[in-house]
Amino acid sequence: MEEQEKLSEATKYQTWRNHLEQNKIKLNDVQELYVHRANKDGNVLYALLNIDADTPEGTKLNPIGFIKGDAVSILVILIAEETDDKYVLLVKQRRICDGSYTYEHPAGMIDEEDDSPVEVAARELGEETKLEVKPGDLKPLFNKPLFSATATSDEALHFFYLERRMPLADIQQFEGQSTGAEGENEHTQLHVVTLPEAHRLVPNIHGVMSHLLYLKEVGDYETMNLL
């Protein structure tokens, strides 16, 4: 059995501490409320902390911090060779917080300091969709990572998109495929829909934003008007 990584040794925790120092925050105390680790190697995935920290203005930071580190999100556009119609490859899974089904773009955490966002994105995409993807196949949707929340979480998202032309029959074969690592409690299915349908199904802000950024990037204003 792999030895579990200590929170203080985790790259995402050390990065969070460095950001506090850069922002001239005095950290007085940190208490671990909950730390979740990967089953396969014991590395820290995320942590809920109770924080006692002072700002330069003499005020306190919110005492609750959710440390996740950076992540990647990939919009997958599959283009039918016969018609040039565009389809979005979504991941269907249950949300952790309330158990409802949700439709999302393939995504993943950046866990290691030496991992580049685009390399993580290509690897996660291969694991979640079984598509063979190289980092050079992916294009950025924004020129910097964006916070998924502005208050208690440090998570920042790097956005990419992939365009892949293939026969319509091959696109349709993705529908309903089960993916995810059972050992990591990932129970996911793939779902193929048109871009307007994806825009209606995806419930998270960064997913909706990815659609709009992509359509602007490729100049597809006709589809944008259908959203």
HELIX and SHEET records of a PDB file:
HELIX    1   1 LEU A    7  GLU A    9  5                                   3    
HELIX    2   2 THR A   11  GLN A   22  1                                  12    
HELIX    3   3 PRO A  117  THR A  129  1                                  13    
HELIX    4   4 PRO A  135  ASP A  137  5                                   3    
HELIX    5   5 LEU A  168  GLN A  172  1                                   5    
HELIX    6   6 GLU A  182  GLU A  184  5                                   3    
HELIX    7   7 LEU A  195  LEU A  201  1                                   7    
HELIX    8   8 ILE A  205  VAL A  218  1                                  14    
HELIX    9   9 TYR A  221  MET A  224  1                                   4    
SHEET    1   A 3 LYS A  26  ARG A  37  0                                        
SHEET    2   A 3 VAL A  44  ASP A  54 -1                                        
SHEET    3   A 3 ILE A  64  ILE A  67 -1                                        
SHEET    1   B 4 TYR A 101  GLU A 104  0                                        
SHEET    2   B 4 LYS A  86  ARG A  94 -1                                        
SHEET    3   B 4 ALA A  71  ALA A  80 -1                                        
SHEET    4   B 4 ALA A 107  MET A 109 -1                                        
SHEET    1   C 5 TYR A 101  GLU A 104  0                                        
SHEET    2   C 5 LYS A  86  ARG A  94 -1                                        
SHEET    3   C 5 ALA A  71  ALA A  80 -1                                        
SHEET    4   C 5 ALA A 156  MET A 166  1                                        
SHEET    5   C 5 LYS A 139  PRO A 140 -1                                        
SHEET    1   D 5 TYR A 101  GLU A 104  0                                        
SHEET    2   D 5 LYS A  86  ARG A  94 -1                                        
SHEET    3   D 5 ALA A  71  ALA A  80 -1                                        
SHEET    4   D 5 ALA A 156  MET A 166  1                                        
SHEET    5   D 5 LEU A 146  PHE A 147 -1                                        
SHEET    1   E 4 TYR A 101  GLU A 104  0                                        
SHEET    2   E 4 LYS A  86  ARG A  94 -1                                        
SHEET    3   E 4 THR A 188  THR A 194 -1                                        
SHEET    4   E 4 SER A 178  THR A 179 -1                                        
END                                                                             
